[in-house]
Amino acid sequence: MPEGDTVHKLADYLRPRWQGRSITAGLVRLAEPISLAGRRIDLVQALGKHLLIGLDDRTWLRCHLGMWGSWHRYRLNEPWQRPAREAAIELEIDGQVYVCFRPREVERLRDQGLRHRQLAAGLGPDLIDHEAELRRSSAGRASSSPERPRSSTCCSISASPPGSATSTRPRSCSSSVATR
């Protein structure tokens, strides 16, 4: 099960790849599927065990991976390692396809809408968010603990030779993103 620190590593991995970029093709499979094509991602952040993706239309995409959820990254037209029926979110950004398989929860929230406020109030402060700690410190509050180093993400691209048994298998990394 992805823990809170894993979701923070995932957000740290995705942020430079997504933030400020437009979604070429995107689909969120809810009761009514939502197209995200043409939307720009303004913010990628973790809040506890939730991955929040802020969009340019003042909505948020919230993803909770639960026990079995994972994000995978593929090249365009590369076959997926899991069945398409397990995909809840598909995003094509800068020639890469990012797919969230089998998350526990996915929802689209209006910025500061009732559900968004309920979620924020229910979760409380994020004790893993080091940047929030720095913001509090810079706002004049004395930090009682020394600054902790941010963890790095260890995603790598498979270097298997073409045609080998592992050349089409994505490698998982510690941030629950399978990469190739």
C-alpha positions, 0 to 999 in steps of 0.5 A: 500500500502506498504510504503518505511519503510514497505519495509525496515522492510520486508528486515530486516525480510528476511535478516537473513533468506535468506542472505548467504543461498542457494535457494533449489527451486525457480521460478520467473514467468516472460514472460520467467520463471526463475529458481533460484534453486541452487543460493545463496542469497548474499544480501537482501536490500530495496531501497525506495519501492523496495526489492532487492535480490542480487544473487551469479551470479551477478544478482539482483531480484527486487520486487516492491509490489505496492498496492496489493503485499505481501510476505508470508511464509509457511512450506513445503507442507502447502497450500497457502492462495492465488491462485498459479496464483497470485504468481510471486516469489517462493523461498524455503530456509531452509525448508520454502517457501516464496511466493510473491503474486501480486507484481506490478513489478518483474525483474531480473537485471544484476549487474551494467547493464544499467537497474540497473544503470537507476533504481539507478539513477532514485530513487536517495539516499534512505532517509530511509536507516539508514545503508547508513547514518552510512556509510556516517558518518563513511566515514568522513562526519559529520552527522547532525542528531542523529542516529535513532534507527532501527525499529524492525519487528513484525512477529509472528507465529500463536499459534492457536491449530490444527484443529481450524478455524484459524490454517491454516491462516497465520498472516500478520505482519507489514512488509508485510510478512504473517507468520504461 
